[in-house]
Amino acid sequence: MAALAASAPASADADTPFATLDRVGRHSTVGAQLSFGVIDAEGVDGFVRFDLHGQFDVAPRLSIYSAIAISQGFTELDDELGLSNLDLGIHYRVSAGRRAKLVVRGGLLLPTASDDGDAFFSNLLGSFTRVTDTAMIVPDSTWARLSLNYLYTGRRVFLQGDFGVDIAIVADGDNPDPLLHFNGGLGITLSGATLAFELANVVFTEGEDNWDTTFSTVVRFGGSHVQPYAGVILPLDEDLDVFVFTVGIAGPL
């Protein structure tokens, strides 16, 4: 029996099998993600970022979720550890077919992000890991988060699509402009693993240089229980030379 369990296909249903898209799994989960960034820029070597996240079912279709991150930059500055805003909210799931679900997310980003200049710069570097959560690093601000997510889990193929908006409702000074994000992921289930390809975007609704995009490839191992994963994240900006390696673990509660 142990041998059968070890050879079982990795499940795309135990948790969202993507590393850079919205975290909208189908079940109660908890996870952690550690990312290492290398940046080829004057005075900047890279960063480390650690994410902790969880989703907890409170009814058959309703979950509460939370996430927070810390980042450490490595630069010529007086580097300081940066703490993100605290992400809290709910997911409501409805059926969109036999193998598909729609998830409506509503949440708040509470103002816990570091506002010191050096700590904020650490957060800014770490945001390359998850551009869809860019609002999590904006200090002295509270944000409303709304999104619609599509999840499809087939026998060998799984998909996710996200569209959302983050709106600053309280800020120190003028409110930042809203941030839009839309993401897509495609994955295949292999023997004992999943392989996913991800495209994550954030759109700044003010200014000319208003679009950040990352492409990621992630391999996740294990069955329907604890699932370690590893991947690479590449910003698609010709002016940036950034490489991010990420590892993590997630599993059902």
C-alpha positions as CSV (number, residue, x, y, z in Angstrom):
1,M,0.0,0.0,0.0
2,A,2.8,2.4,0.8
3,A,4.3,1.8,-2.6
4,L,1.0,2.5,-4.3
5,A,0.6,5.7,-2.3
6,A,4.1,6.9,-3.3
7,S,3.4,6.3,-7.0
8,A,0.0,8.0,-7.0
9,P,-0.3,11.0,-9.3
10,A,0.1,14.4,-7.6
11,S,-3.2,16.0,-7.0
12,A,-4.0,19.5,-8.4
13,D,-7.0,19.5,-6.0
14,A,-5.3,19.6,-2.6
15,D,-4.2,23.2,-3.0
16,T,-3.9,25.7,-5.8
17,P,-1.0,24.1,-7.7
18,F,0.4,27.5,-8.8
19,A,3.1,29.5,-7.1
20,T,2.5,33.1,-8.4
21,L,-1.3,33.2,-9.1
22,D,-4.1,33.9,-6.6
23,R,-4.2,31.3,-3.8
24,V,-7.7,30.0,-4.2
25,G,-7.6,26.2,-3.5
26,R,-10.6,24.1,-3.1
27,H,-10.0,22.9,0.5
28,S,-8.5,24.0,3.8
29,T,-4.7,24.3,3.3
30,V,-1.6,25.8,4.9
31,G,1.6,26.6,3.1
32,A,4.9,28.4,3.1
33,Q,7.0,29.7,0.2
34,L,10.7,30.7,0.2
35,S,12.1,32.6,-2.8
36,F,15.6,33.7,-3.7
37,G,16.1,36.5,-6.2
38,V,19.3,37.4,-8.1
39,I,19.3,40.8,-9.7
40,D,21.9,42.2,-12.1
41,A,21.8,45.9,-11.3
42,E,24.2,48.4,-9.9
43,G,24.2,48.3,-6.1
44,V,21.7,45.4,-5.9
45,D,22.6,41.8,-5.6
46,G,19.2,40.2,-4.8
47,F,16.7,39.3,-2.1
48,V,15.1,36.6,0.0
49,R,11.3,36.5,0.6
50,F,9.3,34.2,2.8
51,D,5.5,33.8,2.4
52,L,3.2,32.2,4.9
53,H,-0.4,31.5,3.8
54,G,-3.5,29.5,4.8
55,Q,-7.1,28.9,3.8
56,F,-9.6,27.5,6.3
57,D,-13.1,26.1,5.3
58,V,-15.9,27.4,7.5
59,A,-18.8,26.1,5.4
60,P,-19.0,23.8,2.3
61,R,-18.5,26.7,-0.1
62,L,-17.0,29.3,2.2
63,S,-13.4,29.8,3.4
64,I,-11.4,32.4,5.2
65,Y,-7.8,33.1,4.1
66,S,-4.8,34.9,5.3
67,A,-1.3,35.6,4.0
68,I,1.8,37.6,5.0
69,A,5.3,37.9,3.8
70,I,8.7,39.2,4.9
71,S,11.6,40.2,2.6
72,Q,15.3,40.9,3.0
73,G,17.2,42.8,0.3
74,F,20.9,42.5,-0.4
75,T,22.1,45.9,-1.7
76,E,24.7,48.6,-1.0
77,L,22.1,50.3,1.3
78,D,21.5,49.6,5.0
79,D,19.4,46.6,4.3
80,E,16.5,46.0,6.7
81,L,13.9,43.3,6.9
82,G,10.6,44.3,5.4
83,L,7.2,43.1,6.5
84,S,4.2,43.1,4.2
85,N,0.6,44.1,4.8
86,L,-1.6,41.4,6.3
87,D,-4.0,39.8,3.8
88,L,-7.3,38.7,5.2
89,G,-10.5,37.7,3.5
90,I,-13.0,35.2,2.3
91,H,-13.4,32.8,-0.7
92,Y,-16.9,31.8,-1.9
93,R,-16.9,28.9,-4.3
94,V,-19.7,28.0,-6.8
95,S,-19.8,25.2,-9.4
96,A,-19.1,26.0,-13.0
97,G,-19.4,22.5,-14.3
98,R,-18.5,19.0,-13.3
99,R,-14.8,19.7,-13.0
100,A,-14.8,23.5,-12.7
101,K,-15.4,26.1,-10.0
102,L,-15.7,29.9,-9.8
103,V,-14.3,31.5,-6.7
104,V,-15.3,35.0,-5.6
105,R,-12.7,36.6,-3.3
106,G,-13.3,39.6,-1.1
107,G,-10.7,40.8,1.4
108,L,-8.7,43.5,3.1
109,L,-5.0,44.3,3.2
110,L,-4.4,45.6,6.7
111,P,-1.6,48.2,7.2
112,T,1.3,46.2,8.7
113,A,3.8,46.8,5.9
114,S,7.2,48.4,6.8
115,D,7.3,52.1,6.1
116,D,11.1,52.6,6.7
117,G,12.8,53.4,3.3
118,D,15.3,50.5,3.5
119,A,12.7,48.0,4.7
120,F,10.3,49.1,1.9
121,F,13.1,48.6,-0.7
122,S,13.5,45.0,0.6
123,N,9.7,44.6,0.1
124,L,9.9,46.1,-3.3
125,L,12.7,43.7,-4.4
126,G,10.7,40.7,-2.9
127,S,7.6,41.7,-4.8
128,F,9.1,40.2,-8.0
129,T,8.0,36.8,-6.5
130,R,4.3,37.6,-6.6
131,V,3.4,40.7,-8.7
132,T,-0.3,39.8,-8.2
133,D,0.2,40.8,-4.6
134,T,2.0,44.1,-5.2
135,A,-0.5,46.0,-3.0
136,M,0.8,44.0,0.0
137,I,4.0,46.1,0.1
138,V,2.4,49.5,0.1
139,P,2.9,51.0,3.6
140,D,0.5,53.1,5.7
141,S,-2.5,51.9,3.6
142,T,-5.6,49.7,3.8
143,W,-6.8,48.0,0.7
144,A,-10.0,46.3,-0.4
145,R,-9.4,43.2,-2.6
146,L,-11.9,41.8,-5.0
147,S,-11.3,39.0,-7.6
148,L,-13.0,36.4,-9.6
149,N,-11.1,33.1,-10.2
150,Y,-11.8,30.2,-12.5
151,L,-10.5,26.7,-11.6
152,Y,-10.6,23.6,-13.8
153,T,-9.2,20.3,-12.7
154,G,-9.3,17.6,-15.4
155,R,-7.8,14.1,-15.3
156,R,-4.5,15.3,-16.7
157,V,-4.9,19.0,-17.2
158,F,-5.7,21.8,-14.8
159,L,-6.3,25.5,-15.4
160,Q,-6.7,28.7,-13.4
161,G,-7.6,32.2,-14.5
162,D,-7.7,35.3,-12.2
163,F,-9.1,38.8,-12.6
164,G,-9.0,41.2,-9.7
165,V,-8.7,44.8,-8.4
166,D,-7.1,46.2,-5.3
167,I,-8.4,49.5,-4.2
168,A,-6.8,51.7,-1.5
169,I,-9.6,52.8,0.9
170,V,-7.4,54.4,3.6
171,A,-3.9,55.8,3.1
172,D,-1.4,58.2,4.6
173,G,-1.8,61.1,2.2
174,D,-3.5,60.7,-1.2
175,N,-4.9,57.2,-1.9
176,P,-2.8,55.2,-4.4
177,D,-4.5,54.4,-7.6
178,P,-6.2,51.0,-8.0
179,L,-4.2,48.0,-9.1
180,L,-5.5,45.5,-11.5
181,H,-4.3,42.0,-11.9
182,F,-5.1,39.2,-14.3
183,N,-3.3,35.9,-14.3
184,G,-3.4,32.6,-16.1
185,G,-2.0,29.1,-15.4
186,L,-1.9,25.8,-17.3
187,G,-0.7,22.6,-15.8
188,I,-0.4,18.9,-16.5
189,T,-0.5,16.0,-14.0
190,L,2.4,13.5,-14.3
191,S,3.2,10.4,-12.4
192,G,3.9,11.6,-8.9
193,A,4.1,15.3,-9.9
194,T,2.5,18.3,-11.6
195,L,4.1,20.7,-14.0
196,A,2.6,24.2,-14.2
197,F,3.2,27.2,-16.4
198,E,2.1,30.6,-15.1
199,L,1.7,34.1,-16.3
200,A,1.0,36.8,-13.6
201,N,0.4,40.5,-14.2
202,V,-0.2,43.7,-12.3
203,V,-1.5,46.9,-14.0
204,F,-0.9,50.3,-12.4
205,T,-3.8,52.5,-13.4
206,E,-1.6,55.6,-13.4
207,G,1.5,56.5,-15.4
208,E,3.0,55.2,-18.6
209,D,5.2,52.3,-17.4
210,N,2.2,50.6,-15.9
211,W,2.5,46.9,-16.5
212,D,4.6,44.2,-14.7
213,T,4.5,40.6,-15.8
214,T,6.2,37.4,-14.7
215,F,6.4,34.0,-16.3
216,S,6.9,30.9,-14.1
217,T,7.5,27.2,-14.3
218,V,6.7,25.2,-11.2
219,V,7.0,21.5,-10.4
220,R,5.0,20.1,-7.5
221,F,5.6,16.7,-6.0
222,G,3.5,14.3,-3.9
223,G,0.0,13.0,-3.7
224,S,-3.1,14.5,-2.1
225,H,-1.3,15.3,1.2
226,V,1.8,17.4,1.8
227,Q,3.2,18.7,-1.5
228,P,6.7,20.3,-1.9
229,Y,7.3,22.3,-5.0
230,A,10.1,24.2,-6.7
231,G,10.1,26.6,-9.7
232,V,11.6,29.6,-11.4
233,I,10.1,33.0,-11.9
234,L,11.2,35.4,-14.6
235,P,10.0,39.0,-14.9
236,L,9.2,39.8,-18.6
237,D,10.8,43.2,-18.7
238,E,13.7,43.9,-21.0
239,D,15.0,46.6,-18.6
240,L,15.3,44.0,-15.8
241,D,17.7,41.2,-15.3
242,V,16.1,39.2,-12.5
243,F,16.0,35.5,-11.8
244,V,13.9,34.1,-8.9
245,F,14.1,30.5,-7.6
246,T,11.3,29.5,-5.4
247,V,10.6,26.5,-3.2
248,G,7.6,25.8,-1.0
249,I,5.4,23.3,0.7
250,A,1.6,23.1,1.1
251,G,-0.9,20.6,2.4
252,P,-4.4,20.1,3.6
253,L,-5.5,20.8,7.2
